[in-house]
Amino acid sequence: MFKNSILFLMSALVLMSMSSDKRAYQYYNNQGKVVKFNQLVKKIKDADIIMFGELHNNAISHWMEYELVKALYAERGDKLILGAEMYESDQQLLVDEYISGKVKYKYFKEQARLWPNDKTDYHPILAYAQENKIPFIATNIPRRYAAIVNNGGFESLDSISNEAKKYIAPMPIKYDAELACYKNMLSMMGGHVPASMKNIAKAQAMKDATMAYFILKNWRSGECFFHFNGGYHSANYESIVWYLKQANPDLKIVTIATTEQENVNNIDKESLKEADFILVVNENVTKTY
């Protein structure tokens, strides 16, 4: 009797410890079921394209991107391609030179217009790609051309040179102003949208179209393209994903979204709509900037 009481007490203490345990993150599928890391890798490894929607200052997002790169490389080897929003298409030569080992990071970072958090958040992935000779594609539109669209709409790109047009999606691009990802950008500004801001959704679409274009330009059947981007660029199967599907409806695309919550032991139902898999991170995890 005494022995049974002790076992019961120990079990209760273990359960109490587990319930009060501070988890940093948890993966869920879009049905709300917990998915372990190794299970996630098995479920995504055969995709044509994997879109990881990160929160740019979320340390767990960046760590998970790095860990998934390693896991996918173990599964796919030389059939793996990496790409990211954080590197712009006119930087591809610099990226290639770094990956090849010809240029050191100290010179690369001086010329590549890197994000302020590159050294901690993106360079580790780039360095892993260099070590293992994994192709890495700079997919995003050069910011100067996105600014042109923001100022004057799509037609303003007609005036740039043919050389410059190599760094953007071929014009004209499809644009659906009714897609929630673009419509919501304007609705968040309230009832009156200033004239100077009316093209902001078009600039966003130009980024999405360009990233989709360079993903597909560098992907071949049988390969896996793993792309990193801000969550808004792939949430709800819109944005980049919409452009990918417009170009090739048969693509097997898997999406991962990131969200922050106070408690990672459950998931907000609204988050389930965002992606195939959702990385829920404790909102108190240290930010990278």
Beta strands, then each sheet from edge to edge (+ up, - down):
strand 1: 25-29
strand 2: 34-35
strand 3: 49-54
strand 4: 80-88
strand 5: 136-140
strand 6: 224-230
strand 7: 253-261
strand 8: 277-282
sheet 1: 2+ 1- 8+ 7+ 3+ 6+ 4+ 5+
end
